[in-house]
Amino acid sequence: MLADHFELGGLPARAVGWVVEAALAALEGGDWDRALVLSQRGVRLGATGQQRGQLLLIRAYGSL
C-alpha cells in the first residue's frame, strides 16, 4: 500500500489519505477487521478534520 511508503519515509500526513481510501475500500468489501485496523492506523498517524471523522465512523461500524 502506498501509505506504507509515506509512513516509512517519515511523512505520516501524506500516508493518511491513502489509509482512509484503503479503510473505505475494506469497509465496502465487507472486510470489517481490515477496516478497523486501518481506521486505527489512520488516527494514530494523526488524521484530522474530515479524514479523522471518516476513520472514527469506520471504527464505530467495525465495533458493532
BELVEN-V878604 format. One record per residue. RES is the residue in one small letter. SS is DSSP state (a for helix, b for strand, c for the rest). PHI is phi as a letter, one per 40 degrees, with the letter a starting at -180 (999 if undefined). BURIAL is 1 if it has 24 or more other ideal C-beta (glycine too) atoms within 12 Angstrom, else 0. Layout:
res->RES ss->SS phi->PHI burial->BURIAL
res->RES ss->SS phi->PHI burial->BURIAL
This chain:
res->m ss->c phi->999 burial->0
res->l ss->a phi->c burial->0
res->a ss->a phi->d burial->1
res->d ss->a phi->d burial->0
res->h ss->a phi->c burial->0
res->f ss->a phi->c burial->0
res->e ss->a phi->c burial->0
res->l ss->a phi->c burial->0
res->g ss->c phi->c burial->0
res->g ss->c phi->g burial->0
res->l ss->c phi->b burial->0
res->p ss->a phi->c burial->1
res->a ss->a phi->c burial->0
res->r ss->a phi->c burial->0
res->a ss->a phi->c burial->1
res->v ss->a phi->d burial->1
res->g ss->a phi->d burial->1
res->w ss->a phi->c burial->1
res->v ss->a phi->c burial->1
res->v ss->a phi->c burial->1
res->e ss->a phi->d burial->1
res->a ss->a phi->c burial->1
res->a ss->a phi->c burial->1
res->l ss->a phi->c burial->1
res->a ss->a phi->c burial->0
res->a ss->a phi->c burial->1
res->l ss->a phi->c burial->1
res->e ss->a phi->c burial->0
res->g ss->c phi->c burial->0
res->g ss->c phi->g burial->0
res->d ss->c phi->c burial->0
res->w ss->a phi->c burial->0
res->d ss->a phi->c burial->0
res->r ss->a phi->c burial->0
res->a ss->a phi->c burial->1
res->l ss->a phi->c burial->1
res->v ss->a phi->c burial->0
res->l ss->a phi->c burial->1
res->s ss->a phi->c burial->1
res->q ss->a phi->c burial->0
res->r ss->a phi->c burial->1
res->g ss->a phi->c burial->1
res->v ss->a phi->c burial->1
res->r ss->a phi->c burial->0
res->l ss->c phi->c burial->1
res->g ss->c phi->h burial->0
res->a ss->c phi->d burial->1
res->t ss->c phi->b burial->0
res->g ss->a phi->f burial->0
res->q ss->a phi->c burial->0
res->q ss->a phi->c burial->1
res->r ss->a phi->c burial->1
res->g ss->a phi->c burial->0
res->q ss->a phi->c burial->1
res->l ss->a phi->c burial->1
res->l ss->a phi->c burial->0
res->l ss->a phi->c burial->1
res->i ss->a phi->c burial->1
res->r ss->a phi->c burial->1
res->a ss->a phi->c burial->0
res->y ss->a phi->c burial->0
res->g ss->a phi->c burial->0
res->s ss->c phi->c burial->0
res->l ss->c phi->c burial->0
